């Protein structure tokens, strides 16, 4: 009996040693990285991108990081911080429009073994711009200036924006990158033969005493508003003089065209007079 008892004890010890060895080998394995996600899913140039991942390890995670490349360039690194439970978080800083960002999440455990997630990719895209908030707001034949107003909450590039006079075959003025941007709630003046800024310089022919038509177009060629005084079949022909007043949308940015004292570069008044059509 003693021999059998001794053999049984030796067997149990061997089994425990075997289990211990298996566990030791398991502990030396890499961490498990799951649920790698990024937000927002639709990334714009104004967005920092938050990366989250669930990382577990039997021995414990000693550190996690994000490794990323922009347009296939050199690799950058961001350290992740541990949050609730096994969740780790890091932030990739905002990137330029159309940038392609590829990234992985890596983690180290106490055994010094590293694990790396599958690679993920996102592409930065500028948000769609609503040019319907760009308004043809005032036409002043006295100072030879046309005022555009941005009634929206996002600044608008003037690149590709155009003004066409009297149904002309070419634009009276077309914006370029050098024309700049018009801030939210802001105004810009396009001045006939502008001596101070050639990028905000229009053609000739703004008159307070002619049949006159101006149409504003967005970069995509869509019409954003029309001003017409007089008979469209007889554009450019002499008509009654409206000086010293200018043609303005009243109320500012939204109303019908009226006559009022010029307010170039500022909000139009609350009231005005009807525009004579002859």
LOMARGU-754646 format. One record per residue (C-alpha): x, y, z; chain; residue number from 1; residue in three letters. Coordinates in Angstrom, 2 decimals. Example, Ala and Ser with C-alpha at 12.3 -4.5 7.8 and 13.67 -1.06 7.14 Angstrom:
% LOMARGU-754646
{{12.30, -4.50, 7.80}, A, 1, ALA}
{{13.67, -1.06, 7.14}, A, 2, SER}
This chain:
% LOMARGU-754646
{{0.00, 0.00, 0.00}, A, 1, UNK}
{{2.81, 2.36, 0.86}, A, 2, UNK}
{{4.30, 1.78, -2.56}, A, 3, UNK}
{{1.00, 2.52, -4.30}, A, 4, UNK}
{{0.50, 5.67, -2.20}, A, 5, UNK}
{{4.01, 6.85, -3.06}, A, 6, UNK}
{{3.47, 6.22, -6.76}, A, 7, UNK}
{{0.16, 8.12, -6.67}, A, 8, UNK}
{{1.81, 11.12, -5.01}, A, 9, UNK}
{{4.63, 11.12, -7.53}, A, 10, UNK}
{{2.04, 11.05, -10.37}, A, 11, UNK}
{{0.17, 14.00, -8.90}, A, 12, UNK}
{{3.40, 16.00, -8.57}, A, 13, UNK}
{{4.33, 15.25, -12.17}, A, 14, UNK}
{{0.89, 16.34, -13.37}, A, 15, UNK}
{{1.13, 19.62, -11.43}, A, 16, UNK}
{{4.59, 20.27, -12.84}, A, 17, UNK}
{{3.31, 19.62, -16.34}, A, 18, UNK}
{{0.37, 22.00, -15.85}, A, 19, UNK}
{{2.71, 24.61, -14.42}, A, 20, UNK}
{{4.99, 24.32, -17.43}, A, 21, UNK}
{{2.03, 24.68, -19.81}, A, 22, UNK}
{{0.86, 27.76, -17.93}, A, 23, UNK}
{{4.36, 29.26, -17.98}, A, 24, UNK}
{{4.50, 28.74, -21.74}, A, 25, UNK}
{{1.03, 30.32, -22.10}, A, 26, UNK}
{{2.05, 33.35, -20.05}, A, 27, UNK}
{{4.98, 33.97, -22.39}, A, 28, UNK}
{{2.69, 34.33, -25.37}, A, 29, UNK}
{{1.76, 37.73, -26.90}, A, 30, UNK}
{{-1.12, 39.90, -25.74}, A, 31, UNK}
{{-4.50, 39.58, -27.40}, A, 32, UNK}
{{-5.56, 42.75, -29.32}, A, 33, UNK}
{{-9.25, 42.94, -30.28}, A, 34, UNK}
{{-11.92, 45.45, -31.29}, A, 35, UNK}
{{-9.58, 47.99, -32.86}, A, 36, UNK}
{{-11.81, 50.90, -33.89}, A, 37, UNK}
{{-11.48, 54.56, -34.87}, A, 38, UNK}
{{-13.79, 57.56, -34.57}, A, 39, UNK}
{{-15.17, 59.50, -36.26}, A, 40, UNK}
{{-15.76, 57.08, -39.12}, A, 41, UNK}
{{-16.03, 59.98, -41.60}, A, 42, UNK}
{{-12.82, 61.92, -40.99}, A, 43, UNK}
{{-12.44, 65.55, -42.06}, A, 44, UNK}
{{-9.30, 67.76, -41.98}, A, 45, UNK}
{{-10.62, 69.27, -38.72}, A, 46, UNK}
{{-10.76, 65.91, -36.90}, A, 47, UNK}
{{-8.33, 64.26, -34.53}, A, 48, UNK}
{{-8.98, 60.52, -34.78}, A, 49, UNK}
{{-9.43, 58.47, -31.61}, A, 50, UNK}
{{-8.23, 54.86, -31.77}, A, 51, UNK}
{{-9.55, 52.34, -29.21}, A, 52, UNK}
{{-8.62, 48.70, -28.69}, A, 53, UNK}
{{-9.31, 45.93, -26.19}, A, 54, UNK}
{{-5.99, 44.42, -25.06}, A, 55, UNK}
{{-5.68, 41.45, -22.68}, A, 56, UNK}
{{-2.77, 39.36, -21.42}, A, 57, UNK}
{{-2.48, 36.73, -18.65}, A, 58, UNK}
{{0.73, 38.29, -17.31}, A, 59, UNK}
{{-0.39, 41.88, -17.80}, A, 60, UNK}
{{0.12, 44.54, -20.46}, A, 61, UNK}
{{3.08, 46.84, -19.89}, A, 62, UNK}
{{2.34, 49.27, -22.71}, A, 63, UNK}
{{0.42, 49.88, -25.93}, A, 64, UNK}
{{0.95, 52.23, -28.86}, A, 65, UNK}
{{-0.37, 53.25, -32.25}, A, 66, UNK}
{{2.03, 53.22, -35.17}, A, 67, UNK}
{{0.80, 55.09, -38.24}, A, 68, UNK}
{{1.88, 56.38, -41.65}, A, 69, UNK}
{{0.41, 59.21, -43.72}, A, 70, UNK}
{{0.38, 58.65, -47.49}, A, 71, UNK}
{{2.92, 55.86, -47.08}, A, 72, UNK}
{{5.51, 58.15, -45.50}, A, 73, UNK}
{{7.66, 57.65, -42.43}, A, 74, UNK}
{{6.19, 55.95, -39.40}, A, 75, UNK}
{{4.95, 57.95, -36.42}, A, 76, UNK}
{{3.98, 56.68, -32.99}, A, 77, UNK}
{{1.39, 57.57, -30.36}, A, 78, UNK}
{{1.33, 56.11, -26.84}, A, 79, UNK}
{{-2.03, 54.66, -25.78}, A, 80, UNK}
{{-3.50, 55.09, -22.31}, A, 81, UNK}
{{-5.45, 52.49, -20.35}, A, 82, UNK}
{{-9.06, 53.29, -19.60}, A, 83, UNK}
{{-11.84, 51.24, -18.07}, A, 84, UNK}
{{-11.26, 47.49, -18.03}, A, 85, UNK}
{{-9.01, 46.36, -20.86}, A, 86, UNK}
{{-9.66, 49.35, -23.14}, A, 87, UNK}
{{-6.73, 51.40, -24.43}, A, 88, UNK}
{{-7.04, 54.73, -26.25}, A, 89, UNK}
{{-4.79, 56.93, -28.37}, A, 90, UNK}
{{-5.24, 59.85, -30.77}, A, 91, UNK}
{{-3.86, 60.34, -34.28}, A, 92, UNK}
{{-3.67, 64.11, -34.93}, A, 93, UNK}
{{-5.67, 65.79, -37.70}, A, 94, UNK}
{{-4.34, 65.44, -41.25}, A, 95, UNK}
{{-4.78, 67.27, -44.55}, A, 96, UNK}
{{-7.65, 66.67, -46.95}, A, 97, UNK}
{{-7.29, 63.45, -48.99}, A, 98, UNK}
{{-4.52, 62.09, -46.72}, A, 99, UNK}
{{-4.51, 58.28, -46.46}, A, 100, UNK}
{{-3.66, 57.09, -42.95}, A, 101, UNK}
{{-2.69, 53.47, -42.19}, A, 102, UNK}
{{-2.17, 52.30, -38.62}, A, 103, UNK}
{{-1.67, 49.33, -36.33}, A, 104, UNK}
{{-1.98, 48.88, -32.57}, A, 105, UNK}
{{0.84, 47.08, -30.76}, A, 106, UNK}
{{1.18, 45.91, -27.15}, A, 107, UNK}
{{3.94, 44.51, -24.93}, A, 108, UNK}
{{3.47, 42.16, -21.95}, A, 109, UNK}
{{5.55, 41.48, -18.85}, A, 110, UNK}
{{7.38, 38.66, -20.62}, A, 111, UNK}
{{8.68, 41.23, -23.13}, A, 112, UNK}
{{6.66, 39.75, -25.98}, A, 113, UNK}
{{5.03, 42.13, -28.49}, A, 114, UNK}
{{1.76, 41.75, -30.36}, A, 115, UNK}
{{0.60, 43.76, -33.39}, A, 116, UNK}
{{-2.95, 44.14, -34.72}, A, 117, UNK}
{{-4.02, 43.97, -38.33}, A, 118, UNK}
{{-3.49, 47.20, -40.28}, A, 119, UNK}
{{-6.45, 49.57, -40.68}, A, 120, UNK}
{{-6.84, 52.51, -43.06}, A, 121, UNK}
{{-8.91, 55.69, -43.28}, A, 122, UNK}
{{-8.94, 58.53, -45.79}, A, 123, UNK}
{{-9.43, 62.17, -44.82}, A, 124, UNK}
{{-12.15, 63.96, -46.77}, A, 125, UNK}
{{-13.21, 67.59, -46.59}, A, 126, UNK}
{{-16.86, 68.01, -45.61}, A, 127, UNK}
{{-19.21, 69.04, -48.40}, A, 128, UNK}
{{-19.48, 72.81, -48.66}, A, 129, UNK}
{{-22.91, 74.39, -49.06}, A, 130, UNK}
{{-22.40, 77.30, -51.44}, A, 131, UNK}
{{-26.10, 78.13, -51.18}, A, 132, UNK}
{{-25.04, 80.25, -48.21}, A, 133, UNK}
{{-23.05, 82.53, -50.54}, A, 134, UNK}
{{-25.23, 85.49, -51.49}, A, 135, UNK}
{{-25.06, 88.19, -54.15}, A, 136, UNK}
{{-25.92, 90.90, -51.64}, A, 137, UNK}
{{-25.25, 94.39, -53.01}, A, 138, UNK}
{{-24.44, 96.04, -56.34}, A, 139, UNK}
{{-23.19, 99.61, -56.13}, A, 140, UNK}
{{-22.85, 101.53, -59.38}, A, 141, UNK}
{{-21.34, 104.49, -57.52}, A, 142, UNK}
{{-18.28, 102.77, -56.05}, A, 143, UNK}
{{-18.33, 100.13, -58.82}, A, 144, UNK}
{{-18.43, 97.31, -56.26}, A, 145, UNK}
{{-20.31, 94.05, -55.90}, A, 146, UNK}
{{-20.71, 92.63, -52.41}, A, 147, UNK}
{{-20.85, 88.91, -51.64}, A, 148, UNK}
{{-22.10, 87.76, -48.23}, A, 149, UNK}
{{-21.59, 84.41, -46.50}, A, 150, UNK}
{{-24.73, 83.87, -44.43}, A, 151, UNK}
{{-23.60, 80.39, -43.33}, A, 152, UNK}
{{-21.58, 79.12, -40.35}, A, 153, UNK}
{{-18.58, 77.80, -42.34}, A, 154, UNK}
{{-16.04, 79.87, -44.25}, A, 155, UNK}
{{-16.17, 79.49, -48.03}, A, 156, UNK}
{{-13.36, 79.45, -50.56}, A, 157, UNK}
{{-13.80, 81.86, -53.45}, A, 158, UNK}
{{-11.96, 79.52, -55.82}, A, 159, UNK}
{{-14.17, 78.87, -58.84}, A, 160, UNK}
{{-16.91, 81.28, -57.76}, A, 161, UNK}
{{-17.89, 83.58, -60.62}, A, 162, UNK}
{{-20.00, 86.58, -61.56}, A, 163, UNK}
{{-21.49, 86.92, -65.03}, A, 164, UNK}
{{-22.75, 90.29, -66.30}, A, 165, UNK}
{{-25.58, 90.68, -68.82}, A, 166, UNK}
{{-25.53, 87.01, -69.85}, A, 167, UNK}
{{-21.97, 87.40, -71.14}, A, 168, UNK}
{{-20.13, 84.48, -72.69}, A, 169, UNK}
{{-17.29, 84.95, -70.20}, A, 170, UNK}
{{-17.30, 85.80, -66.51}, A, 171, UNK}
{{-17.09, 89.38, -65.29}, A, 172, UNK}
{{-15.05, 87.95, -62.41}, A, 173, UNK}
{{-13.84, 84.49, -61.39}, A, 174, UNK}
{{-12.33, 83.69, -58.01}, A, 175, UNK}
{{-8.99, 81.90, -57.63}, A, 176, UNK}
{{-7.10, 80.50, -54.66}, A, 177, UNK}
{{-5.42, 83.91, -54.37}, A, 178, UNK}
{{-8.86, 85.50, -53.96}, A, 179, UNK}
{{-8.96, 83.94, -50.50}, A, 180, UNK}
{{-11.93, 82.86, -48.45}, A, 181, UNK}
{{-15.00, 84.59, -47.11}, A, 182, UNK}
{{-15.54, 83.90, -43.39}, A, 183, UNK}
{{-18.83, 82.81, -41.89}, A, 184, UNK}
{{-21.01, 85.92, -41.57}, A, 185, UNK}
{{-18.45, 87.88, -43.58}, A, 186, UNK}
{{-18.43, 90.08, -46.68}, A, 187, UNK}
{{-16.13, 90.51, -49.65}, A, 188, UNK}
{{-16.14, 93.23, -52.29}, A, 189, UNK}
{{-15.40, 92.61, -55.96}, A, 190, UNK}
{{-14.46, 96.01, -57.37}, A, 191, UNK}
{{-14.45, 97.04, -61.00}, A, 192, UNK}
{{-10.79, 97.25, -62.18}, A, 193, UNK}
{{-9.66, 96.97, -58.56}, A, 194, UNK}
{{-6.29, 98.79, -58.25}, A, 195, UNK}
{{-5.56, 97.30, -54.82}, A, 196, UNK}
{{-6.24, 93.59, -55.36}, A, 197, UNK}
{{-6.23, 92.05, -58.85}, A, 198, UNK}
{{-7.71, 88.84, -57.43}, A, 199, UNK}
{{-10.84, 90.73, -56.36}, A, 200, UNK}
{{-11.02, 92.80, -59.54}, A, 201, UNK}
{{-13.98, 92.61, -61.90}, A, 202, UNK}
{{-14.57, 93.86, -65.42}, A, 203, UNK}
{{-16.25, 97.11, -66.42}, A, 204, UNK}
{{-19.76, 98.36, -66.76}, A, 205, UNK}
{{-21.43, 98.60, -63.35}, A, 206, UNK}
{{-23.80, 101.54, -63.82}, A, 207, UNK}
{{-26.70, 102.97, -61.77}, A, 208, UNK}
{{-28.45, 104.08, -64.97}, A, 209, UNK}
{{-28.57, 101.02, -67.25}, A, 210, UNK}
{{-30.55, 97.84, -67.75}, A, 211, UNK}
{{-28.32, 95.49, -65.78}, A, 212, UNK}
{{-28.08, 91.82, -64.91}, A, 213, UNK}
{{-25.61, 90.00, -62.67}, A, 214, UNK}
{{-25.67, 86.30, -61.83}, A, 215, UNK}
{{-23.58, 84.55, -59.18}, A, 216, UNK}
{{-22.34, 80.99, -59.79}, A, 217, UNK}
{{-20.76, 78.47, -57.43}, A, 218, UNK}
{{-17.64, 76.44, -58.26}, A, 219, UNK}
{{-19.85, 73.65, -59.64}, A, 220, UNK}
{{-21.56, 76.05, -62.07}, A, 221, UNK}
{{-24.84, 76.16, -60.16}, A, 222, UNK}
{{-26.59, 79.53, -60.03}, A, 223, UNK}
{{-26.58, 81.12, -56.57}, A, 224, UNK}
{{-28.68, 84.18, -57.31}, A, 225, UNK}
{{-29.59, 86.77, -59.94}, A, 226, UNK}
{{-29.99, 90.54, -59.96}, A, 227, UNK}
{{-31.95, 92.05, -62.86}, A, 228, UNK}
{{-32.94, 95.64, -63.40}, A, 229, UNK}
{{-34.93, 96.55, -66.48}, A, 230, UNK}
{{-35.55, 94.48, -69.60}, A, 231, UNK}
{{-33.38, 91.39, -70.12}, A, 232, UNK}
{{-33.86, 91.70, -73.88}, A, 233, UNK}
{{-32.29, 95.16, -73.81}, A, 234, UNK}
{{-29.40, 94.81, -71.35}, A, 235, UNK}
{{-26.87, 97.64, -71.23}, A, 236, UNK}
{{-29.27, 100.25, -72.58}, A, 237, UNK}
{{-29.72, 103.52, -70.65}, A, 238, UNK}
{{-32.38, 103.74, -67.95}, A, 239, UNK}
{{-33.24, 106.11, -65.07}, A, 240, UNK}
{{-30.39, 107.02, -62.72}, A, 241, UNK}
{{-30.57, 105.48, -59.22}, A, 242, UNK}
{{-27.46, 107.23, -57.82}, A, 243, UNK}
{{-26.43, 107.75, -55.08}, A, 244, UNK}
{{-28.24, 104.58, -53.90}, A, 245, UNK}
{{-27.21, 100.98, -54.52}, A, 246, UNK}
{{-29.12, 97.78, -55.16}, A, 247, UNK}
{{-29.32, 95.65, -51.99}, A, 248, UNK}
{{-31.00, 92.53, -50.65}, A, 249, UNK}
{{-33.29, 93.72, -47.88}, A, 250, UNK}
{{-33.43, 92.24, -45.26}, A, 251, UNK}
{{-29.71, 91.54, -45.41}, A, 252, UNK}
{{-28.77, 88.38, -47.27}, A, 253, UNK}
{{-32.29, 87.03, -47.67}, A, 254, UNK}
{{-34.72, 89.66, -48.95}, A, 255, UNK}
{{-35.75, 91.06, -52.31}, A, 256, UNK}
{{-33.72, 93.67, -54.17}, A, 257, UNK}
{{-34.33, 97.25, -53.04}, A, 258, UNK}
{{-32.71, 100.69, -53.27}, A, 259, UNK}
{{-30.88, 102.02, -50.21}, A, 260, UNK}
{{-27.87, 104.04, -49.13}, A, 261, UNK}
{{-24.72, 101.98, -49.92}, A, 262, UNK}
{{-23.41, 99.74, -47.16}, A, 263, UNK}
{{-20.39, 98.16, -48.91}, A, 264, UNK}
{{-18.81, 95.50, -46.70}, A, 265, UNK}
{{-21.49, 95.70, -43.99}, A, 266, UNK}
{{-25.04, 94.53, -43.31}, A, 267, UNK}
{{-27.80, 96.01, -45.44}, A, 268, UNK}
{{-30.53, 98.10, -43.76}, A, 269, UNK}
{{-33.88, 96.74, -42.66}, A, 270, UNK}
{{-35.87, 98.77, -45.20}, A, 271, UNK}
{{-35.40, 100.20, -48.68}, A, 272, UNK}
{{-37.26, 101.54, -51.71}, A, 273, UNK}
{{-38.49, 99.84, -54.86}, A, 274, UNK}
{{-36.09, 99.86, -57.84}, A, 275, UNK}
{{-37.45, 101.73, -60.89}, A, 276, UNK}
{{-37.56, 99.47, -63.94}, A, 277, UNK}
{{-37.61, 102.19, -66.59}, A, 278, UNK}
